[in-house]
């Protein structure tokens, strides 16, 4: 089996886990243990995605499902995004506004 096939299989298993945890949530309720299990499955999905990207197979465009945390890169934002934003600091770089 190649890397692509292995990652596809891993992603399929994670999808199966996600379905099982969804069923457990319906059966047992949203208990702390079920929440932890759901968080673990999300982490597994993120890890498979990360390995796929490192292997040059995945994309950077993965969007999480409902309730999932979406990866936001640490790169700097485009300064033009903040061009019309209000500055929270005063003119001297402090919070005194005056």
Secondary structure, 3 states (H helix, E strand, C coil): CCHHHHHHHHHHHHHHHHHHHHHHHHHHCCCHHHHHHHHHHHHHHHHHHHHHHHCCCCCCCCCCCCCCCCCCCCCCCCHHHHCCCCCCCCCCCCCCCC
